[in-house]
Amino acid sequence: MPALRLKVRNTGERELWGSVCYMDSTYGVYNMFMPKQRLDPGQEAWMSFTDQFGELHQTIELFVPEEYASWGISDISDYLKVFICTDEFETDVFCQEPLELESKKGVNAVGKFANSGIMTMPDWTVCTLQLDIRRPCASVKVGGEQYAVLPNLRIAPHPLLRAEAMLSSMEDIGRGLPIPKLLKSSSNVLEPMMLARELSQSSGMGVLELRNLSNHDSVTSLEPLVLEMGKNDAGTIVPIGVDISTGLMYPLGFQGEDGKINIDRLPDETPSGNKSLIGSLKIFFMKVLNPITRAYSYPQLAAANFVEGREFSYNLDTVLLKSLVYSAHRIVLFIHGIIGDTREMPKALQLAHGLAENPLASQYDLILTFDYENMETSIEKTAEDLKKCLKNIGLEAGHGKQLDIVAHSMGGLVSRWFIEKMDGDKVVTKLVMFGTPNGGTHWSNVQEMATTLFTYALNGASFLQPWLIPLSMAGRFLKKTQVTMTEMHPEKSTVLRELRKKIEHNVPYYIIAGNTKKIQAPNGLAYEKVWSLLKQRFGYILLDKLVFGERNDIAATVENIFFIHFDENKKIKY
């Protein structure tokens, strides 16, 4: 049990008076260890107390009350306030009873402070000593047939994994493992997830430690380690591992539609923070904040109205949209890609500027967005929905307006199917495609792709930061059929086979592709280093050959983005 001894010594030449008040985490204030004490020059006094047998003790034991432990609180901070004065004084007036920890409604603590009258300005000095008291969290067994229960966390039985689980604080873990700054700080998108309730003086417990493991490799996507947490609003929780050799972070799994967290892989064991010879693996938790509670009823066509700066609101009223289209001459339509939405896309019009140095938004009278279900609905069906939605607001053949489509990833394939196979060339004026896999993508499922993109975003890929919210929701697609992933496969897709036919229209296409090989992360780490981590952790050998060995934007190779069969006189620009 931790303990302290404190001595106060008068090293000056004047007579002094001293006292020490102990202030605990329940707002109790006591001066019994050193009430008013006269200190002549050279004299010293110890904090002390007399026990029930009349014996004097100068060692004060420190502890975390049982009531705190029942709430999952392992860290508290108590304080010592040391008073020194040239005049005689009393500290009895500061003493007060503590609050009752188990009181459901709380107790209004009333201090016993008294008016001491007019002071004659004696010479004072006061110092405060903070005492951080830590109680190790009890461990529970993982595996077998029973749930392992920790504060605000339940670990489902696993058929093969056996371990001891406990919660730890960032302070404890940081003694044995360098923790990336991102895991300890909050932003407008990410914040660390604390598992146990905390006091104002404590950072709380936000790390799950597993010790004494057996069958470490038995945790896979087919046999995940399933975690259940308490109620969590306005965010998606992502379990995070840290590679100790590089300091890079990577997701260990994702949260599903049922709210359960499926851990598909476990990190390596690293030294424990308490100087124990036994290592442990650490699982951190980040909450990806999702402040926008917009409900989608797919398919959904809306007008984006900028309200302040780059912020905008959606308007879904069809009657109003028809009126806006009727009054507009220059219209732009944003269409998102797979595992995405349009929440960030219109903001590009305020960020990008034209030749006249005005935001591109000024070049359009109306900004539209199209959101759609992008996993189980075929590209052809989504193109049909797009055509119907546009027709309902007056955008059909012969509408006489300028309609530019800006599409990301799979949204470009939806747009092309509409233009090339459904007479959309009579509706659309221009198509701009960002990272559209016109020649297909070799990712086999959305979890692989989301894991990779999320890892790049965690480790400094600023261009992916706006996509953290949709990427964190990848776990919700675990049980979906992922029709569209098959439709984007280079060899298996009948959709791509049709789109490879010669283009027979005059709608100009503009293709924009990124190349990660030219980008350097802000922390100086090349993206190849992040990919090396992913290849090592997740075994992406085939992808390394087919995608990352070539120029790529992570989702597809540059060659596949530019893969369109066209006559030389057609308007396609890169």
ZADODREN-465580 format. One record per residue (C-alpha): residue number from 1; x, y, z. Coordinates in steps of 0.2 Angstrom, whole numbers. Layout:
ZADODREN-465580
<NUM, <X, Y, Z>>
...
END
This chain:
ZADODREN-465580
<1, <0, 0, 0>>
<2, <7, 17, -4>>
<3, <11, 29, 10>>
<4, <19, 46, 14>>
<5, <29, 54, 27>>
<6, <30, 73, 28>>
<7, <42, 84, 38>>
<8, <41, 103, 40>>
<9, <57, 112, 46>>
<10, <60, 130, 50>>
<11, <76, 135, 42>>
<12, <75, 153, 46>>
<13, <79, 164, 60>>
<14, <61, 169, 65>>
<15, <48, 160, 75>>
<16, <35, 152, 63>>
<17, <18, 144, 65>>
<18, <13, 129, 53>>
<19, <-1, 117, 49>>
<20, <-6, 105, 36>>
<21, <-23, 101, 29>>
<22, <-27, 85, 20>>
<23, <-40, 87, 7>>
<24, <-46, 71, 0>>
<25, <-56, 66, -16>>
<26, <-73, 66, -7>>
<27, <-70, 85, -2>>
<28, <-66, 81, 16>>
<29, <-54, 93, 24>>
<30, <-44, 87, 39>>
<31, <-30, 95, 49>>
<32, <-27, 81, 62>>
<33, <-10, 76, 55>>
<34, <-3, 93, 59>>
<35, <-14, 105, 68>>
<36, <-7, 122, 73>>
<37, <11, 119, 77>>
<38, <24, 132, 83>>
<39, <41, 131, 75>>
<40, <56, 140, 83>>
<41, <71, 142, 72>>
<42, <79, 125, 68>>
<43, <64, 116, 75>>
<44, <55, 103, 64>>
<45, <38, 94, 65>>
<46, <31, 78, 57>>
<47, <14, 74, 50>>
<48, <8, 61, 63>>
<49, <-7, 53, 71>>
<50, <-11, 43, 86>>
<51, <-20, 26, 84>>
<52, <-33, 18, 94>>
<53, <-20, 10, 105>>
<54, <-11, 27, 109>>
<55, <4, 23, 98>>
<56, <11, 38, 88>>
<57, <14, 35, 69>>
<58, <23, 46, 56>>
<59, <18, 36, 41>>
<60, <2, 40, 33>>
<61, <-6, 26, 22>>
<62, <-14, 31, 6>>
<63, <-28, 21, -2>>
<64, <-42, 21, -15>>
<65, <-59, 18, -6>>
<66, <-69, 3, -11>>
<67, <-83, 13, -17>>
<68, <-72, 20, -31>>
<69, <-67, 3, -37>>
<70, <-85, -2, -39>>
<71, <-87, 11, -51>>
<72, <-71, 6, -61>>
<73, <-61, 21, -54>>
<74, <-43, 17, -51>>
<75, <-35, 34, -50>>
<76, <-39, 48, -37>>
<77, <-29, 63, -32>>
<78, <-29, 70, -14>>
<79, <-20, 86, -9>>
<80, <-10, 92, 6>>
<81, <-11, 111, 9>>
<82, <4, 117, 19>>
<83, <2, 133, 29>>
<84, <16, 143, 36>>
<85, <14, 160, 45>>
<86, <24, 172, 56>>
<87, <8, 174, 67>>
<88, <-2, 161, 76>>
<89, <-17, 155, 66>>
<90, <-30, 141, 66>>
<91, <-34, 129, 52>>
<92, <-49, 121, 62>>
<93, <-60, 133, 52>>
<94, <-56, 124, 36>>
<95, <-61, 107, 41>>
<96, <-76, 99, 34>>
<97, <-84, 82, 33>>
<98, <-83, 72, 16>>
<99, <-97, 68, 5>>
<100, <-104, 51, 5>>
<101, <-98, 41, -10>>
<102, <-114, 30, -11>>
<103, <-126, 45, -10>>
<104, <-137, 43, -26>>
<105, <-143, 61, -25>>
<106, <-127, 69, -19>>
<107, <-124, 79, -3>>
<108, <-122, 97, -2>>
<109, <-106, 99, 7>>
<110, <-106, 114, 19>>
<111, <-89, 121, 24>>
<112, <-86, 127, 41>>
<113, <-76, 142, 36>>
<114, <-78, 157, 48>>
<115, <-74, 175, 47>>
<116, <-57, 178, 55>>
<117, <-59, 197, 56>>
<118, <-47, 210, 50>>
<119, <-29, 203, 46>>
<120, <-14, 213, 52>>
<121, <-5, 207, 36>>
<122, <7, 194, 43>>
<123, <20, 185, 32>>
<124, <12, 170, 24>>
<125, <17, 156, 13>>
<126, <6, 141, 7>>
<127, <11, 127, -4>>
<128, <0, 113, -11>>
<129, <6, 95, -13>>
<130, <-4, 83, -25>>
<131, <-5, 65, -20>>
<132, <-10, 54, -35>>
<133, <-16, 37, -28>>
<134, <-18, 23, -40>>
<135, <-27, 6, -37>>
<136, <-23, -8, -49>>
<137, <-39, -13, -59>>
<138, <-44, -31, -55>>
<139, <-42, -43, -70>>
<140, <-55, -55, -76>>
<141, <-53, -71, -86>>
<142, <-57, -71, -105>>
<143, <-62, -87, -114>>
<144, <-73, -102, -109>>
<145, <-92, -100, -109>>
<146, <-94, -85, -98>>
<147, <-93, -66, -102>>
<148, <-78, -57, -95>>
<149, <-86, -42, -86>>
<150, <-76, -25, -84>>
<151, <-83, -8, -80>>
<152, <-93, -2, -95>>
<153, <-86, -17, -105>>
<154, <-91, -35, -108>>
<155, <-80, -47, -118>>
<156, <-90, -61, -126>>
<157, <-83, -79, -124>>
<158, <-71, -84, -137>>
<159, <-69, -103, -142>>
<160, <-50, -103, -142>>
<161, <-42, -87, -135>>
<162, <-38, -88, -116>>
<163, <-31, -72, -107>>
<164, <-33, -61, -92>>
<165, <-41, -44, -96>>
<166, <-40, -28, -86>>
<167, <-42, -9, -89>>
<168, <-28, 3, -88>>
<169, <-25, 21, -89>>
<170, <-15, 30, -103>>
<171, <-3, 36, -89>>
<172, <1, 17, -84>>
<173, <3, 12, -102>>
<174, <14, 26, -107>>
<175, <27, 20, -95>>
<176, <30, 5, -106>>
<177, <24, 10, -123>>
<178, <26, 26, -132>>
<179, <8, 32, -136>>
<180, <5, 42, -152>>
<181, <-2, 60, -148>>
<182, <-18, 56, -158>>
<183, <-23, 43, -145>>
<184, <-22, 56, -131>>
<185, <-30, 71, -139>>
<186, <-46, 76, -146>>
<187, <-51, 84, -162>>
<188, <-68, 89, -171>>
<189, <-68, 71, -178>>
<190, <-59, 60, -166>>
<191, <-58, 58, -147>>
<192, <-51, 45, -135>>
<193, <-64, 33, -128>>
<194, <-64, 31, -109>>
<195, <-71, 14, -104>>
<196, <-72, 18, -85>>
<197, <-80, 32, -76>>
<198, <-68, 45, -71>>
<199, <-65, 59, -58>>
<200, <-61, 77, -63>>
<201, <-43, 73, -57>>
<202, <-41, 57, -67>>
<203, <-39, 54, -86>>
<204, <-49, 38, -83>>
<205, <-46, 21, -90>>
<206, <-46, 20, -109>>
<207, <-35, 5, -113>>
<208, <-40, -14, -113>>
<209, <-25, -25, -108>>
<210, <-24, -43, -111>>
<211, <-11, -53, -102>>
<212, <-5, -72, -101>>
<213, <-12, -75, -118>>
<214, <-14, -92, -126>>
<215, <-20, -95, -144>>
<216, <-16, -77, -149>>
<217, <-18, -80, -168>>
<218, <-36, -88, -165>>
<219, <-44, -70, -166>>
<220, <-48, -68, -184>>
<221, <-62, -60, -195>>
<222, <-70, -77, -195>>
<223, <-68, -79, -176>>
<224, <-67, -61, -169>>
<225, <-66, -56, -151>>
<226, <-82, -47, -148>>
<227, <-84, -33, -136>>
<228, <-100, -25, -129>>
<229, <-99, -7, -122>>
<230, <-112, 3, -113>>
<231, <-123, 16, -122>>
<232, <-113, 27, -134>>
<233, <-121, 42, -143>>
<234, <-115, 53, -157>>
<235, <-100, 42, -163>>
<236, <-93, 26, -169>>
<237, <-80, 17, -158>>
<238, <-65, 10, -167>>
<239, <-52, -2, -158>>
<240, <-34, 4, -162>>
<241, <-17, -5, -160>>
<242, <0, 3, -160>>
<243, <15, -5, -169>>
<244, <29, -3, -157>>
<245, <43, -4, -170>>
<246, <36, 11, -180>>
<247, <24, 20, -169>>
<248, <11, 18, -182>>
<249, <-8, 15, -178>>
<250, <-20, 3, -186>>
<251, <-38, -2, -183>>
<252, <-40, -19, -176>>
<253, <-58, -21, -182>>
<254, <-74, -10, -183>>
<255, <-91, -8, -174>>
<256, <-106, -17, -182>>
<257, <-124, -11, -184>>
<258, <-128, -20, -168>>
<259, <-116, -9, -158>>
<260, <-104, -23, -154>>
<261, <-86, -21, -158>>
<262, <-78, -35, -168>>
<263, <-59, -36, -166>>
<264, <-52, -46, -181>>
<265, <-34, -46, -176>>
<266, <-24, -44, -160>>
<267, <-9, -32, -159>>
<268, <8, -39, -152>>
<269, <12, -40, -134>>
<270, <23, -25, -127>>
<271, <31, -22, -111>>
<272, <19, -18, -97>>
<273, <19, 0, -89>>
<274, <21, -6, -71>>
<275, <39, -13, -74>>
<276, <32, -30, -73>>
<277, <42, -43, -83>>
<278, <26, -50, -90>>
<279, <21, -41, -106>>
<280, <3, -38, -112>>
<281, <-6, -32, -128>>
<282, <-15, -15, -127>>
<283, <-31, -11, -136>>
<284, <-35, 8, -137>>
<285, <-52, 15, -142>>
<286, <-56, 30, -152>>
<287, <-73, 38, -155>>
<288, <-76, 45, -172>>
<289, <-88, 59, -169>>
<290, <-103, 60, -180>>
<291, <-112, 76, -175>>
<292, <-123, 76, -191>>
<293, <-139, 66, -188>>
<294, <-146, 67, -205>>
<295, <-157, 52, -209>>
<296, <-156, 45, -226>>
<297, <-170, 37, -236>>
<298, <-162, 31, -251>>
<299, <-161, 36, -265>>
<300, <-160, 54, -260>>
<301, <-158, 70, -270>>
<302, <-156, 86, -261>>
<303, <-150, 104, -263>>
<304, <-135, 110, -253>>
<305, <-137, 128, -247>>
<306, <-122, 136, -239>>
<307, <-126, 144, -223>>
<308, <-110, 150, -216>>
<309, <-92, 148, -223>>
<310, <-91, 130, -229>>
<311, <-106, 124, -219>>
<312, <-121, 119, -228>>
<313, <-139, 112, -225>>
<314, <-149, 100, -236>>
<315, <-166, 103, -243>>
<316, <-176, 88, -249>>
<317, <-192, 95, -253>>
<318, <-196, 90, -271>>
<319, <-208, 104, -275>>
<320, <-194, 117, -269>>
<321, <-181, 108, -279>>
<322, <-191, 109, -295>>
<323, <-193, 128, -292>>
<324, <-174, 130, -289>>
<325, <-170, 120, -305>>
<326, <-183, 131, -315>>
<327, <-174, 147, -309>>
<328, <-156, 140, -311>>
<329, <-145, 140, -327>>
<330, <-129, 132, -320>>
<331, <-131, 117, -309>>
<332, <-118, 105, -302>>
<333, <-123, 88, -295>>
<334, <-111, 79, -282>>
<335, <-112, 59, -282>>
<336, <-102, 50, -269>>
<337, <-93, 33, -270>>
<338, <-93, 17, -260>>
<339, <-94, 18, -241>>
<340, <-97, 36, -243>>
<341, <-110, 51, -243>>
<342, <-110, 69, -249>>
<343, <-108, 77, -232>>
<344, <-91, 84, -237>>
<345, <-91, 85, -256>>
<346, <-100, 102, -259>>
<347, <-87, 110, -247>>
<348, <-74, 108, -261>>
<349, <-83, 122, -271>>
<350, <-79, 134, -257>>
<351, <-61, 128, -255>>
<352, <-56, 128, -274>>
<353, <-55, 144, -284>>
<354, <-57, 148, -302>>
<355, <-47, 159, -313>>
<356, <-55, 175, -306>>
<357, <-49, 170, -289>>
<358, <-68, 167, -284>>
<359, <-74, 151, -276>>
<360, <-80, 138, -288>>
<361, <-97, 140, -279>>
<362, <-99, 156, -288>>
<363, <-100, 148, -305>>
<364, <-116, 139, -301>>
<365, <-133, 144, -297>>
<366, <-138, 128, -289>>
<367, <-129, 114, -280>>
<368, <-137, 96, -279>>
<369, <-132, 80, -270>>
<370, <-136, 62, -273>>
<371, <-135, 49, -260>>
<372, <-138, 31, -262>>
<373, <-136, 14, -254>>
<374, <-119, 8, -260>>
<375, <-116, -10, -255>>
<376, <-131, -21, -259>>
<377, <-139, -10, -274>>
<378, <-132, -13, -291>>
<379, <-123, 1, -301>>
<380, <-137, -1, -314>>
<381, <-151, 1, -302>>
<382, <-143, 16, -294>>
<383, <-141, 24, -311>>
<384, <-160, 21, -314>>
<385, <-164, 29, -297>>
<386, <-153, 44, -302>>
<387, <-162, 46, -319>>
<388, <-179, 45, -310>>
<389, <-174, 58, -296>>
<390, <-167, 70, -309>>
<391, <-183, 68, -320>>
<392, <-194, 72, -305>>
<393, <-186, 89, -303>>
<394, <-186, 94, -321>>
<395, <-169, 88, -326>>
<396, <-173, 77, -341>>
<397, <-169, 77, -360>>
<398, <-170, 95, -367>>
<399, <-170, 104, -350>>
<400, <-159, 117, -357>>
<401, <-148, 119, -342>>
<402, <-130, 116, -339>>
<403, <-129, 101, -328>>
<404, <-111, 96, -322>>
<405, <-109, 80, -312>>
<406, <-94, 79, -300>>
<407, <-92, 60, -295>>
<408, <-81, 51, -283>>
<409, <-75, 33, -285>>
<410, <-90, 22, -289>>
<411, <-101, 37, -291>>
<412, <-92, 39, -308>>
<413, <-97, 22, -313>>
<414, <-115, 26, -309>>
<415, <-114, 42, -319>>
<416, <-106, 34, -334>>
<417, <-120, 20, -334>>
<418, <-133, 34, -334>>
<419, <-124, 44, -347>>
<420, <-119, 29, -359>>
<421, <-133, 17, -356>>
<422, <-149, 27, -351>>
<423, <-148, 42, -363>>
<424, <-140, 53, -349>>
<425, <-130, 61, -362>>
<426, <-145, 71, -366>>
<427, <-146, 77, -348>>
<428, <-128, 79, -343>>
<429, <-117, 93, -349>>
<430, <-100, 87, -341>>
<431, <-94, 73, -330>>
<432, <-79, 76, -318>>
<433, <-73, 59, -310>>
<434, <-61, 59, -295>>
<435, <-53, 42, -292>>
<436, <-66, 32, -302>>
<437, <-60, 14, -305>>
<438, <-65, 13, -323>>
<439, <-54, -2, -325>>
<440, <-59, -9, -309>>
<441, <-52, -12, -291>>
<442, <-44, -28, -284>>
<443, <-50, -25, -266>>
<444, <-60, -41, -262>>
<445, <-71, -33, -249>>
<446, <-75, -16, -241>>
<447, <-68, -21, -224>>
<448, <-50, -23, -232>>
<449, <-52, -6, -241>>
<450, <-59, 3, -226>>
<451, <-45, -4, -215>>
<452, <-32, 2, -226>>
<453, <-39, 19, -229>>
<454, <-43, 22, -210>>
<455, <-24, 17, -206>>
<456, <-18, 30, -219>>
<457, <-29, 43, -211>>
<458, <-24, 39, -193>>
<459, <-6, 41, -198>>
<460, <-6, 58, -206>>
<461, <-15, 57, -223>>
<462, <-24, 73, -222>>
<463, <-33, 70, -238>>
<464, <-43, 56, -230>>
<465, <-48, 65, -214>>
<466, <-65, 70, -221>>
<467, <-69, 52, -224>>
<468, <-65, 46, -206>>
<469, <-84, 45, -202>>
<470, <-89, 34, -216>>
<471, <-74, 23, -215>>
<472, <-77, 20, -197>>
<473, <-94, 13, -201>>
<474, <-86, -1, -212>>
<475, <-91, -14, -199>>
<476, <-109, -11, -203>>
<477, <-106, -19, -220>>
<478, <-100, -36, -212>>
<479, <-116, -45, -216>>
<480, <-121, -36, -232>>
<481, <-118, -45, -249>>
<482, <-107, -31, -256>>
<483, <-114, -32, -273>>
<484, <-105, -17, -279>>
<485, <-88, -23, -274>>
<486, <-90, -38, -286>>
<487, <-96, -25, -300>>
<488, <-80, -16, -298>>
<489, <-69, -32, -300>>
<490, <-58, -30, -315>>
<491, <-61, -48, -322>>
<492, <-78, -53, -314>>
<493, <-88, -37, -318>>
<494, <-101, -37, -331>>
<495, <-104, -19, -328>>
<496, <-86, -14, -332>>
<497, <-87, -26, -347>>
<498, <-101, -15, -354>>
<499, <-93, 1, -350>>
<500, <-77, -4, -359>>
<501, <-86, -3, -376>>
<502, <-83, 13, -386>>
<503, <-91, 29, -380>>
<504, <-104, 35, -393>>
<505, <-109, 52, -385>>
<506, <-101, 69, -384>>
<507, <-102, 72, -366>>
<508, <-84, 77, -360>>
<509, <-76, 67, -347>>
<510, <-63, 74, -335>>
<511, <-53, 61, -325>>
<512, <-43, 66, -309>>
<513, <-32, 53, -301>>
<514, <-21, 54, -285>>
<515, <-4, 45, -283>>
<516, <1, 41, -266>>
<517, <19, 38, -271>>
<518, <21, 56, -273>>
<519, <14, 61, -256>>
<520, <24, 62, -239>>
<521, <15, 61, -223>>
<522, <16, 76, -211>>
<523, <27, 67, -199>>
<524, <39, 62, -212>>
<525, <34, 44, -214>>
<526, <32, 39, -232>>
<527, <16, 31, -236>>
<528, <26, 15, -242>>
<529, <30, 13, -224>>
<530, <11, 13, -219>>
<531, <8, 0, -233>>
<532, <23, -10, -227>>
<533, <14, -11, -210>>
<534, <-3, -16, -218>>
<535, <6, -29, -228>>
<536, <14, -36, -213>>
<537, <-1, -36, -202>>
<538, <-15, -41, -214>>
<539, <-5, -51, -227>>
<540, <-10, -41, -242>>
<541, <2, -50, -254>>
<542, <-9, -50, -269>>
<543, <-14, -32, -267>>
<544, <4, -27, -265>>
<545, <7, -34, -282>>
<546, <-9, -28, -291>>
<547, <-11, -11, -283>>
<548, <3, -5, -272>>
<549, <16, -10, -284>>
<550, <9, 3, -296>>
<551, <5, 21, -296>>
<552, <-11, 21, -285>>
<553, <-23, 32, -275>>
<554, <-25, 17, -263>>
<555, <-42, 12, -269>>
<556, <-37, 9, -287>>
<557, <-21, 10, -298>>
<558, <-19, 26, -309>>
<559, <-19, 15, -324>>
<560, <-37, 8, -320>>
<561, <-43, 25, -316>>
<562, <-38, 31, -333>>
<563, <-45, 15, -341>>
<564, <-58, 21, -354>>
<565, <-61, 15, -372>>
<566, <-64, 30, -382>>
<567, <-61, 37, -400>>
<568, <-47, 50, -402>>
<569, <-59, 63, -406>>
<570, <-70, 61, -390>>
<571, <-68, 74, -376>>
<572, <-59, 65, -362>>
<573, <-46, 75, -352>>
<574, <-34, 69, -338>>
END
